[in-house]
Amino acid sequence: MKTAILRARLLEAQLDLARCQERAVILLLTGHAVTHKGRLVNELNHWLENRHTEVHALAPSSEERERPYWWRFWRRVPDRGRIGIFIHGWYGDALFARAERRLSPGAFRDRLAEIRAFEAELAAEGVVLLKLWMDIDRPAQRRHLQALQADPVRAWQLNDTDWQRHLQHAVIDALGREMREATAADHAPWHRLDFRDRPAQLRRVGALLHETLVAPPARPTVVPEVVPAVVPEVVPGEAPAPPSIRRAEPRVAAPLKKSDYAERLVEAQGRLAINAREMARRRIPVVLAFEGLDAAGKGGGIHRITEALDARQYRVHRIAAPSDEELALPWAWRFWRRLPADGRIALFDRSWYGRVLVERVEGLAPEAAWRRAYAEIREFERQLLAHGAVLGKLFLAISQEEQLRRFEARAATPHKRHKLTDEDWRNREHWEDYQRAIDEMFARTQAPGAEWALIACDDKRRARLAVLEQVNRRLEMRLASPH
Amino acid sequence: MKTAILRARLLEAQLDLARCQERAVILLLTGHAVTHKGRLVNELNHWLENRHTEVHALAPSSEERERPYWWRFWRRVPDRGRIGIFIHGWYGDALFARAERRLSPGAFRDRLAEIRAFEAELAAEGVVLLKLWMDIDRPAQRRHLQALQADPVRAWQLNDTDWQRHLQHAVIDALGREMREATAADHAPWHRLDFRDRPAQLRRVGALLHETLVAPPARPTVVPEVVPAVVPEVVPGEAPAPPSIRRAEPRVAAPLKKSDYAERLVEAQGRLAINAREMARRRIPVVLAFEGLDAAGKGGGIHRITEALDARQYRVHRIAAPSDEELALPWAWRFWRRLPADGRIALFDRSWYGRVLVERVEGLAPEAAWRRAYAEIREFERQLLAHGAVLGKLFLAISQEEQLRRFEARAATPHKRHKLTDEDWRNREHWEDYQRAIDEMFARTQAPGAEWALIACDDKRRARLAVLEQVNRRLEMRLASPH
C-alpha cells in the first residue's frame, strides 16, 4: 500500500471509531532509550485527527501518589471513540524500577500479573490494545547517544537517564523479553520495532494501527487472576469461610433495650472517632462498601458511622445510574474515580458489587460481564489493600417478613414515602435469585483483608451496633499492624 | 420552631433539592480561629442526608497549584441537587494571606473583586450561596485557647496557627469586616455567628440553610467586572482596537504560490517548535482558542500548529454538546476542567465563545445568560493571564462565496462528506446575525493580553501561515518578558 493510501485509510478508520463510539484504542510504546519514541508518536499523531487522540507521558502528581497505583492509568483510559497513545505507560515504571532494583523479582512478576489483569479487563470492556517494543542493539545505541551528545541542536533531547539505561542495555533487553512474554495476548499483542528499520517505522505503526482499527476486536471473557508473590504485611494471611445469607438467621431473640442501645452506641462511636482520627494521622485510606437488601437499613448504618466522623474526612458515594461520561469508559472507572486519598474515608452506599447483584439478577449486564466481574472485583480490592487501604464490606440482611413490614410502614409515612420505589417491590419478586447471587458473591469475593460481614438487621439497634463494631474492628486490626 | 420540626423541614427541603436537581447550594464558614467551625459542620451534616452533601477543607494538590488559582474552587462546586459545605473556602486564603502580609492591600482588594465575580457567576448559574462569619472576641478566644491547651483530650485540636491568629485578632477582625462588606450580596449574604451563642448556633445555621433552600433564589443578571489594582507584569498595558468582521476583507489579491508556502510553513513551524519547547521549560501554560465560520479551516489551522509540537505537550479539545456531568454544573466548568497544567498547551476547537455566538444566534441560551457571558469571559481570561498563561484567540473568517464553494466541494468528496452537516447549511441562513454577534464579541472581549486575531481564510495557504504567525508572535511576546 502506498503511504498516501495508508494514511487516508487510517484516517477513515479513525473517524469510524470516533463516529461509532463503541471502542477505544490504546497504543503503547516502550523499550530501550533513545529509540525516538517521542518522534514516532509525533509523526503518527500528524496522520491522525488529533481532536480524537491524546498522548500520555507520565509524571505522577500528588493526587496520583495518594491513591492506589493503578489510579493514574485508569484515569487516563481514553473514552470510547478515542485513541490514547502512551509512552511507556504502565510498562516503563515496571521495567526501569526492576532494572534499577527498586522492584524485587517477585514484585516485578506481580506487576506483570497486574498488567495482564488490567489489560484483559480493558479489552473485555471494549478497549483495544496495541503495544510496541522499541528495539536497538547496544553498539547502535552507543553511536546514537554519542551523535546526539555531539550535536548542539539536539543535545537537549538527551536526559540524565539515557546513559544509565545504555549501561543497562543487556538487563533492559532481558527484562523486556520477560515482560513481553508475560503480557502478550490476542487482545493486547506486542510488536517489535527495530531501530535499524527507522525510515519504515512510521508506515509500520500506521499499518498496525489501521489493522487494529478494522479488525474485529478480541474480547477476553476471563480476567486472569493475580496471585501475588509479595503480600503486603498489613494483609492478614487467611480469610475465614465466607458467610451465607441462606444459612443465616436474620431474626434475633429479643430486641435490644433502648437505654442499652444508647449507651453502647455512644461507646462505639467514641471508639470510631478515635480510630478514624488515627487513620487520618497515619494517612491510611479507608473504603467501606455497604450492600444489602432493600430496607435493611444501609442509610441508617452509614449515618451512625458518619455521626462519629469529622465531615472533612469522609464522603458518602451513592452508586446509582452511571453518567454518560462513565458510560464512555470501562465499567470499573466509576468506582476508581471515587477512591479516597490517603487518610480519607469513602463510604459506598451500594458499590462495585451491583454488577453481580442487581445487574446480574435483573439482566442489566450480559452474563459474560458479570461472570468476569468476580475476578475484576477481587483484583480491584487486592490493589486497594496493596496500597495500604482498609477495606470493609458490609452486607445488611433482613428477613422477608421484616422487609414487608418496613415497606408498608414507609408507604404509610409521608416523609419516608420517597424511600420506597416500584423497584423495591420488583426486587422482592426476585428474592430467591438474589439469595443465590448474594451467596455466590460472598463465596467468590471473600479474601484476606477483604472479608465480608453479614449483618442481621431485623433488629435495627443491634444492626447499627454491629455495623459500628465491624468498622471499628477493621480499623483496629489495621492500626495494630506496625505499618 | 422546635428543633425536631426544624430538622424534619430542613431534611425535607434538602431532599426536594436533590429531587429537582435545579440548584446547588454552597454553605461557607470562615472567621476567627477556634470558633468550632469543624464541630458545627459535623453537627449540621448529621442533620442532613449526607449522600447529597460534601465538605471541603482545602489543601491544594500539585495539580491545583499548576492551574489558575480559581481552578481549585471550580472543581469543587457541587452538582445541582447537592450541598457543598466549605470551611474557609475562597475566603480563608485571602484573609490569612493578607493578615500575614503575603498579599498586598491591592492584591487583597483584587481578590475580593474576584470573589464577587465568582459568586455572582455561580448564583446566576443556579448555585445558591450562604456565608457565615464565625465571631469571637479576643478575651474569649484567649480563654478558649488556654482551656483547650490544658485539656489533654482535646489539645490535639489546636494547631500551630491558632495562637498566631489569636495574636492577630484585631487585624483579622478588621479584614473580616472589609471582606464581608465587599462581598455581601442578595445572592450571597453573610451572617455573623457569635461564639457566645454557641448552644444556639446549630439551630441558627439549620434555620438559615432551611430558609435558603425554600426561598426563591436571587439570581444576578450582571456579573461584576474585576478591575485589578495589581496587574501582572506579563500583561501588556493596552490592547489595540478590536477587529471587525464586517469591515474586514477576507479575500486576497492573489493566492500564495505553493513553493513559497512550503518554505514559509517550514520556517514558521520551526520557530513554533522552539517557542513551544521554551514554554515547557519555563512551565508557562498556553491556551489557544479557535473560533471561525464553518469551513474557514479551523481544523487545518490547528493541524499546522500541532504538526510543530511535541504530542506529549498539547491536547486538542473539541467543544461540542456538554455531557450530563457538565450540565449538572455551571456553564464555565466545561472550559475550566480543560485548562492545561503549567508548561502544557491546550488548543480549543471552538471554545467558551460559543455562548455569545451559536448559543446566542440560535437561541440556545437565554438572553440574560449570553449577555452576562461577556463579563464572565473577560474575567475567565483575566484569570488565565494572571496565572501567567499565554492566551491566543483566533477567529478564522471566509467570504460567503468561498464558504459556498467549500461546502459544495465537501459534498462532492466522499472522504470529506462527514465534515458537512445540516447545521452548517442552517448556520449560513443566519449569516447576518452571526456577523453582528461576532463583531460584538470582538468589541466586548478585546483586552490586554487577550486580543483577537481576525484571520482572512479565503486563501488557505495564507490563512495557515497567518495562524502560525499569530501563535508564534504571542509566544514570543511572552518569552520576551523576563517572568
Contacts between the chains, C-beta under 8 A, distances in Angstrom:
chain1	res1	chain2	res2	distance
A	8	B	415	6.6
A	11	B	415	7.8
A	12	B	415	6.3
A	15	B	418	6.2
A	19	B	418	7.4
A	38	B	310	6.3
A	38	B	311	7.6
A	38	B	312	6.7
A	41	B	311	5.1
A	41	B	312	7.4
A	42	B	309	7.7
A	42	B	310	6.1
A	42	B	311	4.9
A	45	B	306	7.2
A	45	B	311	4.3
A	46	B	303	7.5
A	46	B	306	7.3
A	46	B	307	5.2
A	49	B	299	7.9
A	50	B	302	7.6
A	50	B	303	7.1
A	50	B	306	5.4
A	50	B	311	7.9
A	50	B	316	5.0
A	51	B	299	7.6
A	51	B	302	7.9
A	51	B	316	4.9
A	51	B	317	8.0
A	51	B	318	4.3
A	51	B	349	5.8
A	53	B	311	7.9
A	54	B	315	6.0
A	55	B	311	4.0
A	55	B	312	5.3
A	55	B	315	8.0
A	56	B	312	7.7
A	57	B	312	4.4
A	61	B	61	6.7
A	61	B	62	4.8
A	61	B	63	4.8
A	62	B	61	4.8
A	62	B	62	4.2
A	62	B	63	7.2
A	63	B	61	4.8
A	63	B	62	7.2
A	63	B	63	5.4
A	85	B	311	7.0
A	87	B	312	6.7
A	156	B	277	7.7
A	277	B	156	7.7
A	299	B	49	7.9
A	299	B	51	7.6
A	302	B	50	7.5
A	302	B	51	7.9
A	303	B	46	7.5
A	303	B	50	7.1
A	306	B	45	7.2
A	306	B	46	7.3
A	306	B	50	5.4
A	307	B	46	5.3
A	309	B	42	7.8
A	310	B	38	6.3
A	310	B	42	6.2
A	311	B	38	7.6
A	311	B	41	5.1
A	311	B	42	4.9
A	311	B	45	4.4
A	311	B	50	7.9
A	311	B	53	8.0
A	311	B	55	4.0
A	311	B	85	7.0
A	312	B	38	6.7
A	312	B	41	7.5
A	312	B	55	5.3
A	312	B	56	7.7
A	312	B	57	4.4
A	312	B	87	6.7
A	315	B	54	6.0
A	315	B	55	7.9
A	316	B	50	5.0
A	316	B	51	4.9
A	316	B	53	8.0
A	317	B	51	8.0
A	318	B	51	4.3
A	323	B	323	7.1
A	323	B	324	5.4
A	323	B	325	5.0
A	324	B	323	5.4
A	324	B	324	4.9
A	324	B	325	7.5
A	325	B	323	5.0
A	325	B	324	7.4
A	325	B	325	5.0
A	349	B	51	5.8
A	415	B	8	6.6
A	415	B	11	7.7
A	415	B	12	6.3
A	418	B	15	6.2
A	418	B	19	7.5
